[in-house]
Amino acid sequence: MTTQVLVEKKKLEKPPLTIHTLGDRVLRQPAKRVNSVDAEIRQLVREMLQTMYSAEGIGLAAPQVGVNKQVIVLDCEPDNPAKPPLVLINPTIKNTSGEVSPFQEGCLSIPGVYLEVKRPEMIEVSYRDEYGRPQTLKATELLSRAIQHEMDHLNGVLFVDRVENKLALNEELVKHKFSPKAVKSV
């Protein structure tokens, strides 16, 4: 048995899945837990990874591709073929640091928009890997932020919902032809 679901880290002309964008209702629905990690889930993971690499992203949650399941793929080093991507199924944050820091975020579902969001610097997350094995991970820096960002998608929350500077938010959304009305403050 392989330890990870392997796909080539490259951009495809026709990615297997379509990424939904801000305003699509599918992005606002809470994702359902995965009951069984099977070949179908591993195929979804492969297609999500191919779609993420094709869109030049570092993270993708199943709701972004219209699949209502708690599945996340991440790769903070997409240019490093030696570093495998991370697959989180049914992730749960067990612990966070008290320290919160601001950092600019973007999202494949809101292309072109980059705004500052405050999040805990360190998290501890438990999840199942692509073979259903329980895992725990302590994450800091970009990985911590990416996990939190993608886990928000599993709850129907987008990073723009967490932006505190409403003026900058509205300007950026309008500039990139998104409706500020699609934002739901958390």
C-alpha positions, 0 to 999 in steps of 0.5 A: 500500500502506498503512503500517499495518493500520487499525482504529478505536480503540474498544471493540466490544460483541462483539470478534472474538476471545476472550482466554484466562485464567490456567490455560488451557494455550494460554497455556503453549505456545511460539508458532511463527514466522510463515513468511509475512506475508500477508493472513491474518496482517494479518486476525489483526492487525486482529482482535487490535487490535479485541480489545485495544481492546475489553478496554481493553489496551495489548498483546496476543499471539496466544497470548492469543487461542488462536493459536500464532503469534509476533504481537504488537500494542501501543498505549501510547497507545490514546486517541490516534487519531493514533498508530498501533499497533505490530505485531511479528511474529517479534520478537527482543530484540537488546540490553537495558540493564543497568539493571533497574527494578520496575514494576506490570504487569497482563495481559488474561489475568489481569484485575484482578491487578496486581503488581510485576515487574522488567525491563530499562529499555531494549531493542532489538528486531528484528521484521517489520511487518504487511507483512513488512518487517524493522524494528528499534526501541529502546524505553524506559519503558512501550513497553519493558516492554510489548514484553517482557511480550508477548514472554514470552507468545510463550514461554509465560511470564506476568508472574505467573511473574516476580513475586518477592513470592510472598505478594502474588502468592498473595493477589492470585490468590486474591482474583481467583479464579485458582489460584496453582498456575497460576504457573510460576516462571522 
